[in-house]
Structures are given as structure tokens and as C-alpha cells.
């Protein structure tokens, strides 16, 4: 079969977070651009789409708590079918908006198929419906995202376990969900099913949930989940799983010995891997690290000039906001030539548990391990006036401050609308503002922001 040849100024491989907008940016800047879909594997589930179901779960919780405010709502039931219809409508709306934007962008072409490198500036595209195509591009951008990896567990393949994607697509609530792993995604899904009405048990092999977080913050998360009626097993290793007539049986090893947990479904949310299998990066000389993530410099350029990697595939935080900031850096370097760098940027993230956990900068553990002398301001949400008014007193605010300069170097905010408080702290960090400036600010009261005065007062006696 004859191979066709095409020449482009820019080729974007993958349409994970930031891929389609990046392709449109280049086309609008006058680059002849190709967006390549359906690379080997599938990116992780679309985060905003998962938020749709989590919002439904939060609404169920609020409705059940209405009587605490003197509001009678009667029996609360969740119609999972309708919640799924809303999620699908949301996804469909997003896809239509992207498709319409791409169709209206002059200079942008699209293709679908299996993609692999044929050389430094060459790609090979194969599909079942067209002749193989060799694509030459002056610049190539790899944006294929990450894939979930199931844990190695005897019997797992035989029972039809759920993962982060399939858990969002089920049409019947499990009576008792067993969750392997205390990661951000695992906890979000565990809590969602609990709010929908399922019993939930979480099995984590480490001594805390959320291994990236400080132990005191993780301990409050575990306490919060237990208060919601979930079982949380720490220092617990999953040994074997098997199917039963009513669901699954999980054998575990705890500090007190081996035990068996029985449930109706198993959700295995373990780790992630870069979605690069089949791309044949070696043919182009693109270097990867020991885990397979693509190595990039501060401009997100790989070991090969003219080939870039953005989003989770480059080993950075696999959050949509980071992927979109990667887009900003690439666009500015290649189109605007203003040469911004990824080094030193702040990468905030929010875990959409309920209440949220928002994080920016270093944890206390990270700061102290790097030899920094720090002060820590900490305030439980039960001492936040606005949180008390809302009856949302779970959580805490913790801010890590450089002992010499008084500048904020990191923060964890676990509580109602915590992402908004974290954003205020991020702005202060971007401005190199000392905590004392926020301490002296006059905030509208009662707002969540106004609690910063009380928070930093803990440092001043």
C-alpha cells in the first residue's frame, strides 16, 4: 500500500487536557497545524465530567442535612440514572464546543489513528480506513496524558474490578464498595459513593492516606471520612481478591494479622503511567526517565530540539490546570518568543473531596527536609466563623512560612470552599508578600477570607 506524505508546521499528538486548545492556538498564529487523535491507550477520565457526579453526591449530602437548618425535605433518594444523564449531557456539551471551535479554526486539520515516530521530525499515522501516512512537522507536541495502572493483586483480573474511569460509568450503586488505595482520585470516588448511599471501606497500605500530604492533614482527612461512616484501614496490605456469589472477598494483612473484607464491588485506584506505549519515542531520540515519563527542560522541550511534551506525560503533576499552564509556556516560547520557564512556578491543586483539600507550594515536611527554618500557622475550621455559620466545621487551614522572611512557602486548606482561600494565599506567594500583610488586612466579615487574620494571629501570640 502506498504511503502518503504531508508537511505541517506543528503536529499535536493527543487531545488530553490542553491538546486541542494548543492546536487551535498554533493554527490561529498562522502555523499549518495537525491534531492527531486516538493515540495508543486512553487518557484518564475527564476531570470536569467526574466533578458532575461528585456535585450530585454533594447535593444529596446537603439535602440530608437540611433538617439541621430547620428545613424539612422528606426522604432523600438518589436517581443514579438521572445523575448519569446529566454527566453525559455535560460531556456532550464540552465535546460539541471543542468540535465547533476546531472546525472554525482556519489552518487546523485533524486525523485519527495509531501514531508513532519514524524519526526526529517524522510521524507515521496508520488507520483501518486509509492508507498509511507519513507526517513531517517542524515542531511536534506530545500531549497524550497518563493512564491508570491497576495494582498487582492476585485474582484482580478475574473479578471485573472498577477503576477511575469505569467507576464513573456504572448504572447501579454497589451496596458495599471496597476501595484499594488512599489516593486523591480514590478518596474522591469513595466519598462520592458513600454520599450516594453505598457502604465504603478504604484499604491503604501506608500509615496515612494521601502520601503527598503532611501527616496531620492526612489524619484529619481520615477522621473526616470515618465521621461520614466509612471504614478506613491504614497499614493494610491487600493480599488476594476473589469473586463470591454476592460480590467480592478481599484478604488483607493488617498490623493485627490477616483478615477478610467482604463487599459487592472492588475499586482499584492505584498509580498512573505515561501514555507513550506505541509512540516509539526511541526512533526520534526522545529520552524518558526510569518510569517512562518524557524528560523536558524548563521550556518543556524534550531532549530533541523541536519536540515538546506537556501535561502529565512529562512527569509533572497530572492536573488539568498544570496541563493548561504547560500550554501557556509552550505557546509563549514558540509563538510569542517571550521565553517563560516552568521552573519555579507554583502548581496548586484541589482534591474534590467534600470538603475540598486545596494545596499550594511546599508541605511542612518538604520544607523541613530541605533544611528550611519555618513557622507553621494552623487553625481548625471549627474556629472559622463562616464555616460555623454554614455548619461546615470539618477540616483545618495550615500555612507554612519562611522563618527569616515571613513569606508563605506553602499551604494546605481542608474545608468548605478551600480552593478560594488557597487562591488568596497563592496570590500572596506570587507577590512575595509576607504573611504579616495579610494579617493586617481588613477583610469583609464574615467571609472565609476574613479568617486569615485569626490564622496568622496564632503566630503573633
Backbone torsions as a table, in degrees:
resi	resn	phi	psi	omega
1	UNK	NA	133.1	-176.9
2	UNK	-72.2	140.2	179.0
3	UNK	-93.8	130.8	177.3
4	UNK	-87.9	156.3	-179.0
5	UNK	-126.3	136.7	176.8
6	UNK	-135.7	147.7	-179.3
7	UNK	-120.1	131.9	-179.7
8	UNK	-133.5	158.6	173.0
9	UNK	-79.5	-33.3	-177.6
10	UNK	-147.0	137.0	174.6
11	UNK	-127.0	128.6	179.0
12	UNK	-109.1	118.7	179.9
13	UNK	-96.3	113.6	177.3
14	UNK	97.8	143.4	-178.8
15	UNK	-119.6	34.6	171.2
16	UNK	-64.6	-179.4	-176.0
17	UNK	-45.7	122.5	176.7
18	UNK	94.9	-15.6	-175.2
19	UNK	-66.1	-54.4	-179.6
20	UNK	-64.0	-45.0	176.4
21	UNK	-59.7	-37.3	179.1
22	UNK	-63.4	-45.2	179.2
23	UNK	-60.4	-41.8	179.6
24	UNK	-67.1	-37.1	177.9
25	UNK	-60.2	-44.5	-178.6
26	UNK	-68.0	-40.8	179.3
27	UNK	-63.4	-41.6	-179.9
28	UNK	-67.5	-23.5	178.3
29	UNK	-84.8	2.8	176.8
30	UNK	97.8	5.9	177.4
31	UNK	-85.1	134.2	171.5
32	UNK	-73.5	113.3	-165.3
33	UNK	-123.0	142.8	176.4
34	UNK	-123.6	128.6	174.9
35	UNK	-105.2	120.7	-176.0
36	UNK	-104.0	121.3	-179.5
37	UNK	-100.2	167.1	170.7
38	UNK	58.2	49.1	170.3
39	UNK	-70.0	165.5	-178.2
40	UNK	-53.6	136.1	-179.7
41	UNK	84.9	178.7	178.7
42	UNK	-130.4	134.5	177.1
43	UNK	-62.6	164.1	177.2
44	UNK	-60.2	159.2	-175.6
45	UNK	-55.7	144.4	-179.9
46	UNK	-61.8	120.3	-173.4
47	UNK	-61.6	-48.8	179.3
48	UNK	-59.1	-33.3	178.7
49	UNK	-66.4	-38.0	177.4
50	UNK	-67.5	-34.4	177.6
51	UNK	-58.8	-30.1	-178.9
52	UNK	-59.3	-46.7	178.4
53	UNK	-69.4	-36.8	179.6
54	UNK	-66.2	-33.7	175.9
55	UNK	-64.9	-39.6	177.1
56	UNK	-61.5	-41.3	178.4
57	UNK	-63.8	-39.8	178.2
58	UNK	-64.9	-37.5	177.8
59	UNK	-63.6	-37.9	178.2
60	UNK	-63.2	-41.4	178.3
61	UNK	-63.8	-44.9	-179.8
62	UNK	-62.1	-40.9	-179.7
63	UNK	-63.4	-39.6	-179.8
64	UNK	-68.1	-28.1	-177.8
65	UNK	-90.7	-1.6	-174.5
66	UNK	-58.1	-35.6	-177.6
67	UNK	-65.2	-20.6	175.3
68	UNK	-63.7	-21.2	-179.8
69	UNK	-104.7	9.6	-179.8
70	UNK	84.6	15.7	179.8
71	UNK	-107.2	119.3	179.7
72	UNK	-94.0	124.7	-177.5
73	UNK	-117.2	-7.1	-178.5
74	UNK	79.7	-163.5	-178.4
75	UNK	-70.6	131.8	-179.0
76	UNK	-102.2	125.1	178.1
77	UNK	-130.4	146.3	179.3
78	UNK	-103.9	125.0	174.0
79	UNK	-96.5	94.8	-175.6
80	UNK	-62.4	-32.7	179.0
81	UNK	-60.8	-45.0	179.0
82	UNK	-67.9	-37.3	177.4
83	UNK	-63.1	-38.8	177.5
84	UNK	-68.7	-36.2	177.1
85	UNK	-62.3	-41.6	178.1
86	UNK	-63.3	-41.6	178.7
87	UNK	-62.2	-46.0	-179.5
88	UNK	-64.3	-36.8	177.5
89	UNK	-64.8	-37.9	178.2
90	UNK	-64.0	-47.7	179.4
91	UNK	-60.5	-45.0	-179.9
92	UNK	-60.7	-40.4	179.0
93	UNK	-64.6	-41.4	177.1
94	UNK	-61.8	-47.0	-177.2
95	UNK	-63.1	-40.1	178.9
96	UNK	-64.6	-41.9	-179.5
97	UNK	-63.0	-41.8	179.3
98	UNK	-67.0	-44.0	-179.8
99	UNK	-61.3	-43.0	179.6
100	UNK	-66.0	-39.0	178.3
101	UNK	-64.5	-40.8	179.6
102	UNK	-68.0	-40.9	-179.3
103	UNK	-64.6	-29.7	-177.9
104	UNK	-88.0	1.0	-177.1
105	UNK	-96.9	111.4	179.2
106	UNK	-68.6	139.1	177.6
107	UNK	88.5	2.0	-179.9
108	UNK	-108.2	124.5	174.9
109	UNK	-114.0	159.4	178.5
110	UNK	-132.1	152.0	176.6
111	UNK	-150.2	152.3	-178.6
112	UNK	-125.9	138.1	178.8
113	UNK	160.1	-171.1	177.1
114	UNK	-88.3	128.5	-173.5
115	UNK	-115.0	136.9	171.8
116	UNK	-149.8	156.4	178.9
117	UNK	-77.3	140.6	174.1
118	UNK	-109.9	-7.1	-178.5
119	UNK	172.2	-169.2	-175.6
120	UNK	-59.4	-48.3	-178.7
121	UNK	-117.4	25.9	-174.3
122	UNK	-127.3	136.3	174.9
123	UNK	-121.8	151.8	174.9
124	UNK	-119.8	127.0	-179.0
125	UNK	-113.3	124.9	179.6
126	UNK	-124.6	137.7	177.2
127	UNK	-143.9	164.8	-177.7
128	UNK	-78.7	-12.3	-172.4
129	UNK	-112.8	-1.3	-177.1
130	UNK	-147.4	163.8	178.5
131	UNK	-66.3	148.9	175.4
132	UNK	-54.3	145.6	-176.6
133	UNK	-128.9	130.9	173.8
134	UNK	-95.9	126.8	-176.2
135	UNK	-115.7	127.0	175.1
136	UNK	-110.2	133.0	-178.0
137	UNK	-140.4	138.9	178.9
138	UNK	-67.8	-32.1	178.7
139	UNK	-136.8	137.1	-178.9
140	UNK	-126.1	133.7	-177.6
141	UNK	-121.4	119.1	-178.3
142	UNK	-96.1	119.7	-175.3
143	UNK	-141.0	56.2	-172.2
144	UNK	-94.3	-4.7	174.5
145	UNK	75.3	-160.2	-178.8
146	UNK	-125.5	161.6	178.6
147	UNK	-120.8	146.2	175.8
148	UNK	-71.6	146.0	177.4
149	UNK	-119.5	124.3	178.5
150	UNK	-76.1	146.6	178.4
151	UNK	-68.7	156.5	175.1
152	UNK	-79.9	109.0	-176.7
153	UNK	-145.6	124.8	-179.8
154	UNK	-56.6	127.7	177.2
155	UNK	90.2	-5.5	-173.5
156	UNK	-64.0	-43.8	-176.6
157	UNK	-64.7	-25.2	-173.5
158	UNK	-83.9	-14.6	-171.3
159	UNK	-101.9	-5.2	-178.9
160	UNK	68.6	53.8	-177.9
161	UNK	-71.4	161.1	176.2
162	UNK	-90.3	152.4	170.2
163	UNK	-126.6	-172.3	-175.7
164	UNK	-61.3	-25.2	178.9
165	UNK	-88.1	-51.6	-175.9
166	UNK	-67.2	-26.5	178.2
167	UNK	-63.7	-26.1	180.0
168	UNK	-85.0	-5.4	-174.2
169	UNK	-113.0	-1.6	-176.9
170	UNK	-71.1	150.5	-178.7
171	UNK	-111.7	7.7	178.4
172	UNK	-140.0	127.9	-178.2
173	UNK	-70.4	133.4	173.8
174	UNK	-71.5	142.4	177.5
175	UNK	-67.1	-42.9	-179.1
176	UNK	-140.9	111.6	-177.5
177	UNK	-98.5	126.0	172.6
178	UNK	-97.6	128.6	-175.7
179	UNK	-116.1	121.3	176.3
180	UNK	-92.8	117.0	174.9
181	UNK	104.0	131.2	179.2
182	UNK	-102.6	45.6	177.9
183	UNK	-80.8	174.1	178.2
184	UNK	-58.6	-50.8	-178.3
185	UNK	-63.6	-40.5	-179.8
186	UNK	-62.6	-41.5	-179.1
187	UNK	-70.9	-38.6	177.1
188	UNK	-58.0	-46.4	-177.6
189	UNK	-71.2	-40.5	178.6
190	UNK	-57.5	-46.6	-178.8
191	UNK	-68.4	-36.9	178.3
192	UNK	-58.1	-47.3	-179.3
193	UNK	-67.5	-34.6	176.7
194	UNK	-63.2	-42.4	-180.0
195	UNK	-67.8	-28.6	176.1
196	UNK	-74.4	-18.4	176.6
197	UNK	123.8	-1.6	179.3
198	UNK	-77.8	149.9	164.7
199	UNK	-75.8	145.3	-175.2
200	UNK	-137.4	134.7	172.8
201	UNK	-126.9	129.5	-177.9
202	UNK	-110.1	130.0	-179.4
203	UNK	-115.5	116.9	-178.7
204	UNK	-126.5	127.4	-175.2
205	UNK	-77.2	-21.4	178.9
206	UNK	-85.4	175.2	-178.0
207	UNK	-80.8	-0.3	178.1
208	UNK	-151.5	159.3	168.1
209	UNK	-75.2	163.0	171.5
210	UNK	49.9	76.7	-171.8
211	UNK	-61.6	-20.5	179.0
212	UNK	-75.4	-17.5	-170.6
213	UNK	-93.6	160.3	172.1
214	UNK	-61.2	150.5	-176.7
215	UNK	-61.4	-36.9	-178.1
216	UNK	-67.9	-36.5	177.5
217	UNK	-68.3	-45.5	179.8
218	UNK	-62.0	-35.0	179.6
219	UNK	-65.4	-36.8	178.3
220	UNK	-68.6	-37.6	176.5
221	UNK	-61.2	-46.7	179.2
222	UNK	-61.0	-42.5	177.9
223	UNK	-61.8	-41.6	179.9
224	UNK	-61.4	-43.2	-179.8
225	UNK	-67.7	-38.6	178.3
226	UNK	-66.2	-37.4	177.1
227	UNK	-62.7	-29.0	177.5
228	UNK	-80.7	2.7	175.6
229	UNK	93.1	12.6	178.4
230	UNK	-94.5	146.1	172.4
231	UNK	-85.7	133.5	178.1
232	UNK	-124.5	113.6	179.7
233	UNK	-105.8	114.0	178.1
234	UNK	-102.0	160.8	-176.3
235	UNK	50.3	42.8	-175.9
236	UNK	-124.3	119.6	-177.0
237	UNK	-101.1	127.9	175.2
238	UNK	-77.2	127.9	-175.7
239	UNK	-104.8	-40.0	-174.2
240	UNK	-163.6	146.0	176.3
241	UNK	-130.4	145.7	179.3
242	UNK	-145.6	153.1	177.3
243	UNK	-79.2	150.5	175.3
244	UNK	-130.7	175.7	179.4
245	UNK	-65.1	-24.4	-178.0
246	UNK	-110.4	0.2	-179.8
247	UNK	156.8	-115.0	-177.1
248	UNK	-137.4	154.1	176.4
249	UNK	-124.3	122.9	-176.9
250	UNK	-113.3	121.2	176.7
251	UNK	-93.0	128.7	-175.6
252	UNK	-130.6	159.0	173.6
253	UNK	-115.8	120.5	-179.9
254	UNK	-112.7	172.5	176.9
255	UNK	-58.4	-21.0	-179.9
256	UNK	-96.7	2.3	179.6
257	UNK	123.5	-173.0	-178.9
258	UNK	-82.9	143.2	179.0
259	UNK	-142.4	167.9	177.7
260	UNK	-121.5	130.1	174.2
261	UNK	-109.5	131.3	178.2
262	UNK	-108.7	135.4	179.3
263	UNK	-148.7	178.3	179.2
264	UNK	-95.8	-31.0	176.7
265	UNK	-142.1	157.5	177.0
266	UNK	-120.4	128.4	175.7
267	UNK	-108.7	118.1	-178.1
268	UNK	-109.9	101.9	177.5
269	UNK	-117.2	98.6	-174.8
270	UNK	-106.4	-97.1	-175.1
271	UNK	-121.9	-171.0	179.9
272	UNK	-131.0	161.2	174.4
273	UNK	-138.5	154.9	179.2
274	UNK	-67.6	139.5	-177.9
275	UNK	-87.4	74.5	-177.0
276	UNK	-124.3	-2.9	-177.2
277	UNK	-60.6	130.8	179.7
278	UNK	92.3	-11.9	-179.9
279	UNK	-75.6	-18.1	-179.1
280	UNK	54.5	56.6	-178.9
281	UNK	-60.6	-30.3	-179.3
282	UNK	-62.0	-29.2	-179.9
283	UNK	-64.3	-25.2	178.8
284	UNK	-99.5	-6.1	-178.3
285	UNK	81.1	18.1	-179.5
286	UNK	-78.6	122.9	-176.9
287	UNK	-85.6	145.8	176.4
288	UNK	-126.4	163.0	178.6
289	UNK	-88.1	-171.6	-175.0
290	UNK	-65.0	-20.8	179.2
291	UNK	-98.9	0.4	178.3
292	UNK	94.1	-0.5	177.4
293	UNK	-75.0	144.7	-176.6
294	UNK	-75.1	128.7	178.6
295	UNK	-76.0	133.9	178.2
296	UNK	-134.8	159.0	173.6
297	UNK	-92.3	-170.9	-175.7
298	UNK	-68.6	-12.7	175.2
299	UNK	-98.9	7.7	179.1
300	UNK	68.5	21.3	175.1
301	UNK	-89.4	139.2	-179.2
302	UNK	-76.5	-171.4	177.5
303	UNK	-66.8	-11.7	178.7
304	UNK	-109.1	119.2	178.5
305	UNK	-56.0	135.8	178.9
306	UNK	90.8	-6.5	176.4
307	UNK	-116.2	124.4	-175.5
308	UNK	-119.3	157.2	174.7
309	UNK	-134.4	131.3	-179.2
310	UNK	-136.0	160.9	-176.1
311	UNK	81.7	-168.0	-175.4
312	UNK	-58.9	-21.8	-177.1
313	UNK	-66.1	-17.9	179.4
314	UNK	-94.1	9.3	176.0
315	UNK	87.1	-1.7	176.2
316	UNK	-76.3	177.1	178.2
317	UNK	-56.6	130.0	-175.8
318	UNK	-86.6	61.6	177.7
319	UNK	-119.2	144.2	-177.6
320	UNK	-56.0	-39.1	-177.7
321	UNK	-65.4	-32.2	177.8
322	UNK	-71.9	-39.1	177.8
323	UNK	-61.6	-40.9	179.4
324	UNK	-70.6	-30.2	175.0
325	UNK	-72.2	-32.6	171.9
326	UNK	-58.6	-41.5	176.9
327	UNK	-57.2	-44.1	179.8
328	UNK	-59.8	-44.1	-177.9
329	UNK	-65.5	-45.3	-180.0
330	UNK	-64.1	-45.9	-179.7
331	UNK	-59.9	-45.2	-177.6
332	UNK	-66.5	-36.9	-179.6
333	UNK	-72.1	-41.9	-172.7
334	UNK	-90.7	-40.6	-176.1
335	UNK	-92.1	-54.7	-175.1
336	UNK	-83.5	-22.1	-178.9
337	UNK	56.9	38.1	177.1
338	UNK	-93.6	-7.3	171.3
339	UNK	56.8	49.1	171.2
340	UNK	-74.3	161.6	-177.8
341	UNK	-126.4	153.2	177.8
342	UNK	-78.6	-22.4	-177.1
343	UNK	-61.4	131.2	175.8
344	UNK	82.2	-2.6	-179.4
345	UNK	-72.7	154.1	176.2
346	UNK	-87.4	130.9	-178.8
347	UNK	-120.2	84.6	179.5
348	UNK	-72.3	157.0	172.4
349	UNK	-149.4	157.9	178.6
350	UNK	-130.7	124.3	171.1
351	UNK	-87.1	124.0	-173.6
352	UNK	-88.8	51.4	162.3
353	UNK	-71.5	177.8	-179.6
354	UNK	-129.9	103.1	6.0
355	UNK	-75.3	165.4	-176.3
356	UNK	-70.5	154.5	168.8
357	UNK	-115.0	114.6	-179.0
358	UNK	-111.3	137.8	-176.2
359	UNK	-135.7	144.6	177.0
360	UNK	-147.4	140.3	174.4
361	UNK	69.9	-151.1	-175.7
362	UNK	-86.4	148.7	167.6
363	UNK	-79.1	168.1	175.4
364	UNK	-61.3	-41.0	-179.8
365	UNK	-60.5	-45.8	179.3
366	UNK	-62.9	-44.0	-177.9
367	UNK	-62.4	-45.2	-178.4
368	UNK	-69.9	-34.2	179.5
369	UNK	-67.7	-21.6	178.1
370	UNK	-92.7	9.0	175.6
371	UNK	80.8	13.9	-179.0
372	UNK	-84.5	138.2	173.6
373	UNK	-87.8	116.8	-173.6
374	UNK	-127.3	159.3	169.5
375	UNK	-113.2	149.7	-177.4
376	UNK	-124.4	124.9	173.8
377	UNK	-103.2	127.8	-176.1
378	UNK	-139.5	137.4	-177.9
379	UNK	-144.8	125.3	175.6
380	UNK	-71.6	148.2	-178.1
381	UNK	-64.7	-20.1	178.3
382	UNK	-68.1	-11.2	176.4
383	UNK	-103.4	10.0	177.6
384	UNK	-98.3	116.2	-171.8
385	UNK	-56.3	-45.9	-177.7
386	UNK	-64.7	-38.2	178.1
387	UNK	-64.7	-37.7	177.9
388	UNK	-65.4	-43.0	178.4
389	UNK	-59.1	-37.4	-178.5
390	UNK	-84.7	-2.7	-175.4
391	UNK	58.2	39.9	179.9
392	UNK	-124.4	69.5	-170.8
393	UNK	-99.1	6.5	176.4
394	UNK	-74.7	140.8	172.4
395	UNK	111.4	-169.3	-178.7
396	UNK	-161.6	164.5	171.0
397	UNK	-116.5	131.1	-179.7
398	UNK	-135.2	123.2	-178.9
399	UNK	-123.8	131.6	-179.9
400	UNK	-101.9	127.9	-171.2
401	UNK	-125.6	134.8	175.5
402	UNK	-63.7	126.9	-174.0
403	UNK	-66.6	-28.3	-176.9
404	UNK	-85.7	-47.7	-173.5
405	UNK	-92.7	-19.9	-175.9
406	UNK	78.5	6.7	-179.4
407	UNK	-84.7	149.4	179.5
408	UNK	-76.4	129.4	179.0
409	UNK	-112.3	-10.2	178.3
410	UNK	-177.5	161.7	179.6
411	UNK	-157.9	147.7	170.1
412	UNK	-128.0	126.0	-179.9
413	UNK	-124.4	113.1	179.2
414	UNK	-113.8	107.0	-178.1
415	UNK	169.2	-179.3	-178.7
416	UNK	-59.1	131.1	178.9
417	UNK	50.5	37.6	-174.1
418	UNK	-64.5	-28.3	179.2
419	UNK	-59.8	-30.5	-179.7
420	UNK	-72.5	-39.9	177.1
421	UNK	-66.4	-43.2	179.3
422	UNK	-59.8	-37.9	179.7
423	UNK	-62.8	-36.9	176.3
424	UNK	-62.8	-43.2	178.9
425	UNK	-66.3	-35.9	177.7
426	UNK	-63.4	-43.4	178.9
427	UNK	-60.9	-40.4	177.1
428	UNK	-62.9	-38.6	178.5
429	UNK	-66.6	-41.9	179.1
430	UNK	-63.0	-31.4	-178.8
431	UNK	-91.2	3.6	-176.6
432	UNK	54.2	37.8	-177.4
433	UNK	-85.2	131.8	176.4
434	UNK	-70.8	154.6	-178.4
435	UNK	-60.1	-27.3	-177.9
436	UNK	-62.9	-28.0	178.1
437	UNK	-68.5	-38.9	175.4
438	UNK	-70.9	-35.9	179.0
439	UNK	-61.0	-34.2	-176.7
440	UNK	-90.0	-5.4	-177.8
441	UNK	-70.7	149.2	176.2
442	UNK	-102.6	103.7	-177.2
443	UNK	-95.9	152.4	173.7
444	UNK	-60.9	141.9	-176.4
445	UNK	-129.3	140.7	-0.6
446	UNK	-92.6	118.7	172.7
447	UNK	-128.2	165.3	176.6
448	UNK	-64.9	-36.1	-179.8
449	UNK	-63.0	-32.1	-175.6
450	UNK	-66.2	-15.3	180.0
451	UNK	-74.1	-12.2	179.2
452	UNK	-60.5	-32.1	177.8
453	UNK	-61.6	-45.7	178.9
454	UNK	-68.7	-36.7	179.5
455	UNK	-59.5	-52.6	-176.1
456	UNK	-76.5	-15.4	174.8
457	UNK	-66.5	-23.1	178.4
458	UNK	-65.3	-21.2	178.3
459	UNK	-85.6	-25.2	-173.5
460	UNK	-98.6	6.9	-178.4
461	UNK	80.7	NA	NA
